[in-house]
Amino acid sequence: MNLADLPSKSRVFVDANVIALHMIQQGDLADACTAFLLRLRKDQIQAFTSVMVVAEVTHRVMVGEAIERLGLAPREAVQYLKEHPNLVMALDKHLIVPSKIYQMGISIEPVSYVELHGSRLIRREYGLLTNDSLVVAVMQKLKVVHLATNDPDFERVKGIKVWKPLG
């Protein structure tokens, strides 16, 4: 389903790729993500994410800035930053990611042992990777069925309605 069609006053979990695409601003997907995030307050959409998602977005923004500023190849950027911590200290875009997400009106939810432990069953049943299974576990805790994501893996999870930036 197309994210632009998510009904007003919905409760939705926002996955890392939607927020990261908005923050990095590259291409049509980014435009669609930005349009959705601007709708949150206007259309009274109640949005949630998790600390794990915020950490993932923060990482992507940090690596994206390094690629842009230092001219690094995407495949080599993380290793290069690990070998040059002084360059990490010079990056700054990632520092405001949690605040920006909060200012968008997205509630940042904790991930507890309960969700971490329960996510193993989700991985077993649906074949999701760890972070994706945690998204589902937090959604279940919050009783949220709508998911804003560009990740097709969630389409195989029963009880979740996936809303993609470009449908």
C-alpha positions as CSV (number, residue, x, y, z in Angstrom):
1,M,0.0,0.0,0.0
2,N,1.2,3.5,-0.7
3,L,2.3,5.5,2.3
4,A,0.6,8.6,1.0
5,D,-2.7,6.7,1.4
6,L,-2.3,6.0,5.1
7,P,-5.6,7.2,6.7
8,S,-5.6,10.2,9.0
9,K,-5.6,9.5,12.7
10,S,-3.8,6.2,12.2
11,R,-1.3,4.7,14.6
12,V,1.8,3.7,12.7
13,F,5.3,2.4,13.4
14,V,8.0,4.1,11.4
15,D,10.9,1.9,10.3
16,A,14.5,3.1,9.9
17,N,14.5,3.3,6.1
18,V,11.7,5.8,6.0
19,I,13.4,8.2,8.4
20,A,16.9,7.7,6.9
21,L,15.7,8.3,3.4
22,H,14.1,11.6,4.6
23,M,17.3,12.7,6.4
24,I,19.7,11.7,3.6
25,Q,17.5,13.2,0.9
26,Q,18.3,11.2,-2.2
27,G,15.7,10.5,-4.9
28,D,12.0,9.9,-5.3
29,L,11.8,7.7,-2.2
30,A,13.2,10.5,-0.1
31,D,10.6,12.9,-1.4
32,A,7.8,10.4,-0.6
33,C,9.2,9.8,2.9
34,T,9.5,13.5,3.6
35,A,5.9,14.1,2.5
36,F,4.7,11.3,4.8
37,L,6.7,12.7,7.8
38,L,5.2,16.2,7.2
39,R,1.7,14.6,7.4
40,L,2.2,13.3,10.9
41,R,1.1,16.4,12.8
42,K,-1.3,17.8,10.1
43,D,-3.3,14.5,9.8
44,Q,-3.0,13.6,13.5
45,I,-1.1,10.4,12.7
46,Q,0.2,8.8,15.9
47,A,3.7,7.7,15.0
48,F,6.0,5.4,16.9
49,T,9.5,4.0,16.5
50,S,12.1,2.4,18.8
51,V,15.4,3.2,20.2
52,M,16.9,0.5,18.0
53,V,15.5,2.2,14.9
54,V,16.8,5.6,16.0
55,A,20.3,4.0,16.5
56,E,20.1,2.5,13.0
57,V,19.1,5.8,11.5
58,T,21.9,7.6,13.4
59,H,24.4,5.1,12.1
60,R,23.2,5.5,8.5
61,V,23.3,9.3,8.7
62,M,26.9,9.1,10.1
63,V,28.1,6.8,7.4
64,G,26.2,8.9,4.7
65,E,27.9,12.0,5.9
66,A,31.3,10.3,5.8
67,I,30.7,9.1,2.2
68,E,29.6,12.6,1.1
69,R,32.3,14.6,2.9
70,L,35.2,12.2,2.6
71,G,34.4,10.7,-0.8
72,L,34.4,7.2,0.6
73,A,33.0,4.2,-1.3
74,P,29.9,3.0,0.5
75,R,31.3,-0.6,0.9
76,E,34.4,0.7,2.6
77,A,33.0,3.6,4.7
78,V,32.4,1.8,8.0
79,Q,35.8,0.1,8.1
80,Y,37.5,3.3,7.2
81,L,35.7,5.2,10.0
82,K,36.6,2.4,12.5
83,E,40.3,2.9,11.5
84,H,40.1,6.7,11.7
85,P,38.1,7.6,14.9
86,N,39.3,11.2,14.6
87,L,37.2,11.5,11.4
88,V,34.1,10.2,13.3
89,M,34.7,13.0,15.8
90,A,34.6,15.5,13.0
91,L,31.2,14.3,11.7
92,D,28.2,16.1,13.1
93,K,24.9,15.4,11.2
94,H,24.3,12.2,13.2
95,L,24.4,14.2,16.5
96,I,20.9,15.7,16.0
97,V,19.1,12.6,14.7
98,P,17.3,11.6,17.9
99,S,16.2,15.2,18.4
100,K,15.0,15.6,14.8
101,I,13.0,12.3,15.1
102,Y,11.4,13.5,18.4
103,Q,10.6,16.9,16.8
104,M,8.8,15.2,14.0
105,G,6.3,14.0,16.5
106,I,7.5,10.4,16.5
107,S,7.4,8.7,19.9
108,I,10.7,6.8,20.5
109,E,9.8,3.6,22.4
110,P,12.2,1.6,24.5
111,V,13.1,-2.0,23.7
112,S,13.2,-4.2,26.8
113,Y,14.3,-7.7,27.5
114,V,10.7,-8.8,27.0
115,E,10.7,-7.6,23.3
116,L,14.2,-8.9,22.8
117,H,13.4,-12.3,24.1
118,G,10.0,-12.4,22.3
119,S,11.6,-11.4,19.0
120,R,13.2,-14.8,18.7
121,L,9.8,-16.4,18.0
122,I,9.1,-13.8,15.3
123,R,12.5,-14.6,13.7
124,R,11.6,-18.3,13.8
125,E,8.1,-17.9,12.4
126,Y,8.8,-15.3,9.7
127,G,12.5,-15.5,8.9
128,L,13.2,-11.9,9.8
129,L,16.6,-10.6,10.8
130,T,17.1,-9.4,14.3
131,N,16.4,-5.7,14.0
132,D,13.3,-6.4,11.9
133,S,12.0,-8.9,14.4
134,L,12.4,-6.2,17.1
135,V,10.3,-3.8,15.1
136,V,7.5,-6.4,15.0
137,A,7.9,-7.2,18.8
138,V,7.6,-3.5,19.6
139,M,4.6,-3.1,17.3
140,Q,2.9,-6.0,19.0
141,K,3.6,-4.4,22.5
142,L,2.1,-1.2,21.3
143,K,-0.8,-2.9,19.4
144,V,0.2,-1.1,16.2
145,V,-0.7,-2.8,12.9
146,H,0.4,-0.1,10.4
147,L,4.1,-0.1,9.4
148,A,5.8,2.7,7.3
149,T,8.7,0.9,5.6
150,N,10.4,0.3,2.3
151,D,11.3,-3.2,3.4
152,P,9.3,-6.0,1.6
153,D,10.3,-8.6,4.3
154,F,7.6,-7.3,6.6
155,E,4.9,-8.2,4.0
156,R,5.1,-11.9,5.1
157,V,4.2,-11.0,8.8
158,K,0.6,-11.7,9.6
159,G,-1.4,-8.9,11.2
160,I,0.8,-6.1,9.8
161,K,-0.2,-3.7,7.1
162,V,2.9,-2.5,5.2
163,W,2.8,1.1,3.8
164,K,5.6,1.8,1.3
165,P,6.9,5.3,0.2
166,L,6.0,4.6,-3.5
167,G,3.4,1.9,-2.9
